[in-house]
Amino acid sequence: MKRLTRLGIAAVVAACSSNPKTAPATAPAPAPSQVARSRPDSSRDLFVRVGDSFSPLRGDAALKSFVPEVAADIAAGECNLIRTGGSGATIVSAYFPTRAHPLTQMSLAFDSAGHLVNFSERRGIPKLPPMTNMTPAQRDSAIRAVEANLRSTTVTLNYALDQGVIMNRGGSKPTVAALGTVRSVESLEQLGPPKAHVERARRLCGV
């Protein structure tokens, strides 16, 4: 079975290069003109990088039996949007409930034509120490220490590859993951479903 390497899912910078408060999910999302755009903060956008590998389960049965260990709280949120100068691509990051203290984070990457090419969501955000004066090795060690005590649930949808991955990881417990097509993963009700979370982030950020 194909093995996948666990990656950090900060701002998605794959094939292409997104802060206002909203009302609870039952209320209308803010208009695009109300969304503040600000410069990214790499220390907040960083998720977690882990070097070991894992083998996800495959098939409808594995997807349907997957139980997310961390719930998503997306009643309020703040947004950050970056437009690249060269390619014209866009990256959007949505933080819930706030960027300063996120419990859930979503990242969306759009190509220059405005097509969504990647979506990622993490529930359970590491609270990292200041890393400005750390060496790469020290940063890596600090991130691993935080990850060791934190359980998270992640969803990744790669539209270009038509591949979705869902995962529970960290917290000194085994990684549990399942893989399927984008359509099969984005419709999983126990996860939101993810397609509803994509739309939530797009409304919040006006994209």
C-alpha positions as CSV (number, residue, x, y, z in Angstrom):
1,M,0.0,0.0,0.0
2,K,1.3,3.4,-0.9
3,R,2.7,5.2,2.1
4,L,2.2,8.9,2.5
5,T,4.5,11.3,4.4
6,R,2.9,13.4,7.0
7,L,3.2,17.1,6.1
8,G,2.5,20.3,7.9
9,I,-0.6,22.0,6.6
10,A,0.0,25.6,7.2
11,A,-0.8,28.0,4.3
12,V,-1.0,25.8,1.2
13,V,1.8,26.7,-1.2
14,A,1.6,23.7,-3.5
15,A,0.7,24.2,-7.1
16,C,-0.1,27.8,-6.7
17,S,0.9,30.3,-4.5
18,S,-6.4,33.7,3.0
19,N,-9.8,39.0,10.1
20,P,-13.4,40.1,11.0
21,K,-15.7,38.5,13.4
22,T,-18.8,36.8,12.1
23,A,-22.0,35.8,13.7
24,P,-22.7,32.2,14.7
25,A,-23.0,29.7,11.9
26,T,-26.8,30.1,11.7
27,A,-26.5,33.8,11.0
28,P,-25.4,35.3,7.6
29,A,-21.7,35.5,6.9
30,P,-20.1,39.0,6.4
31,A,-20.0,40.6,3.0
32,P,-16.6,40.4,1.3
33,S,-16.1,44.1,1.8
34,Q,-16.1,43.6,5.6
35,V,-13.3,41.1,5.5
36,A,-9.9,42.5,6.6
37,R,-6.8,41.5,4.6
38,S,-3.6,41.5,6.5
39,R,0.0,40.2,6.2
40,P,0.5,36.5,7.1
41,D,2.1,35.6,10.4
42,S,4.2,32.5,9.8
43,S,4.4,31.5,13.4
44,R,0.6,31.3,13.6
45,D,0.1,29.7,10.2
46,L,2.5,26.9,10.9
47,F,0.6,23.7,11.7
48,V,3.0,20.9,12.6
49,R,5.6,19.0,10.7
50,V,6.2,15.4,11.6
51,G,8.8,13.2,10.0
52,D,7.4,9.7,10.3
53,S,5.1,8.0,7.8
54,F,1.8,6.3,7.9
55,S,-0.4,4.1,5.7
56,P,-4.0,5.3,5.3
57,L,-6.8,2.8,4.9
58,R,-8.7,3.0,1.7
59,G,-12.2,2.4,0.5
60,D,-15.8,3.5,1.4
61,A,-15.9,1.4,4.5
62,A,-12.7,3.0,5.9
63,L,-14.1,6.5,5.2
64,K,-17.5,5.8,6.7
65,S,-16.1,4.2,9.8
66,F,-13.6,7.1,10.5
67,V,-14.4,8.9,13.7
68,P,-13.0,12.4,14.2
69,E,-11.4,12.8,17.6
70,V,-11.5,16.6,17.6
71,A,-14.7,18.5,16.9
72,A,-14.7,21.6,14.7
73,D,-16.0,24.9,16.2
74,I,-16.6,27.3,13.3
75,A,-19.3,29.6,14.8
76,A,-17.1,32.7,14.5
77,G,-14.0,33.4,12.5
78,E,-11.3,35.7,11.2
79,C,-9.7,35.6,7.8
80,N,-6.4,36.3,6.1
81,L,-6.0,36.5,2.3
82,I,-2.8,36.6,0.2
83,R,-2.7,37.3,-3.5
84,T,0.6,36.4,-5.2
85,G,2.2,39.0,-7.5
86,G,3.6,36.6,-10.1
87,S,1.1,33.8,-10.8
88,G,-2.0,35.6,-9.6
89,A,-2.9,32.7,-7.3
90,T,-4.6,33.2,-4.0
91,I,-4.2,31.6,-0.5
92,V,-6.9,32.1,2.1
93,S,-6.6,31.1,5.8
94,A,-9.7,31.1,8.1
95,Y,-9.2,30.9,11.8
96,F,-12.0,29.9,14.3
97,P,-12.9,31.5,16.6
98,T,-10.0,34.0,16.2
99,R,-6.6,34.2,14.6
100,A,-5.0,34.9,17.9
101,H,-6.5,31.8,19.6
102,P,-7.6,29.4,16.9
103,L,-9.2,26.0,17.7
104,T,-9.8,25.2,14.0
105,Q,-8.0,26.5,11.0
106,M,-8.8,26.1,7.3
107,S,-6.6,26.9,4.3
108,L,-7.8,27.2,0.7
109,A,-5.5,27.6,-2.4
110,F,-6.9,29.0,-5.7
111,D,-5.1,29.1,-9.0
112,S,-4.9,32.3,-11.2
113,A,-8.2,31.5,-12.8
114,G,-9.9,31.3,-9.4
115,H,-10.3,27.5,-9.2
116,L,-10.0,25.9,-5.8
117,V,-7.1,23.5,-6.0
118,N,-6.5,22.5,-2.4
119,F,-8.4,22.7,0.9
120,S,-7.1,21.7,4.3
121,E,-8.6,21.8,7.8
122,R,-7.1,21.2,11.2
123,R,-8.9,20.8,14.4
124,G,-6.6,21.1,17.4
125,I,-4.1,23.9,16.8
126,P,-0.7,23.8,18.5
127,K,0.2,26.7,20.7
128,L,3.9,27.2,19.7
129,P,6.5,29.1,21.7
130,P,8.2,32.1,20.2
131,M,10.6,30.8,17.5
132,T,12.3,34.0,16.2
133,N,15.7,33.2,17.5
134,M,15.6,29.4,17.2
135,T,17.7,27.4,14.8
136,P,15.9,25.0,12.4
137,A,16.8,22.1,14.7
138,Q,15.4,23.9,17.7
139,R,12.2,24.8,15.9
140,D,11.8,21.2,14.9
141,S,12.3,20.0,18.4
142,A,9.8,22.6,19.8
143,I,7.2,21.6,17.3
144,R,7.6,17.9,18.0
145,A,7.3,18.5,21.8
146,V,3.9,20.4,21.2
147,E,2.7,17.7,18.9
148,A,3.5,15.0,21.4
149,N,0.8,16.4,23.7
150,L,-1.8,17.4,21.2
151,R,-4.4,15.3,19.4
152,S,-5.7,16.7,16.1
153,T,-8.1,15.8,13.3
154,T,-7.2,16.9,9.8
155,V,-9.0,16.9,6.4
156,T,-7.1,17.5,3.2
157,L,-8.8,17.8,-0.3
158,N,-6.4,17.9,-3.3
159,Y,-8.7,18.7,-6.2
160,A,-5.9,18.4,-8.8
161,L,-5.1,14.8,-7.8
162,D,-8.8,14.0,-6.8
163,Q,-7.5,12.8,-3.5
164,G,-8.8,13.3,0.0
165,V,-7.1,12.3,3.3
166,I,-8.7,12.4,6.8
167,M,-6.6,11.8,9.8
168,N,-6.4,11.7,13.6
169,R,-2.8,12.1,14.8
170,G,-0.5,13.3,17.6
171,G,-1.0,13.2,21.3
172,S,1.2,10.2,21.8
173,K,-1.4,8.0,20.1
174,P,-1.3,6.1,16.8
175,T,-2.1,7.9,13.6
176,V,-5.5,6.8,12.1
177,A,-6.0,7.8,8.5
178,A,-8.2,7.0,5.5
179,L,-7.9,8.0,1.9
180,G,-10.4,8.4,-0.9
181,T,-11.5,10.6,-3.8
182,V,-12.4,14.2,-3.1
183,R,-16.1,13.6,-3.7
184,S,-16.2,10.7,-1.2
185,V,-14.3,12.6,1.5
186,E,-16.1,16.0,1.1
187,S,-19.5,14.4,1.6
188,L,-18.6,12.6,5.0
189,E,-21.3,13.8,7.4
190,Q,-19.3,12.9,10.5
191,L,-16.8,15.6,9.4
192,G,-19.1,18.5,8.8
193,P,-19.4,17.5,5.9
194,P,-16.1,19.0,4.6
195,K,-17.8,20.5,1.5
196,A,-19.9,22.6,3.9
197,H,-16.8,23.8,5.7
198,V,-15.3,24.8,2.3
199,E,-18.3,27.0,1.7
200,R,-18.1,28.4,5.2
201,A,-14.5,29.5,4.7
202,R,-15.3,31.0,1.3
203,R,-18.2,33.0,2.7
204,L,-16.2,34.2,5.6
205,C,-13.3,35.3,3.4
206,G,-15.3,36.5,0.4
207,V,-13.7,34.2,-2.2
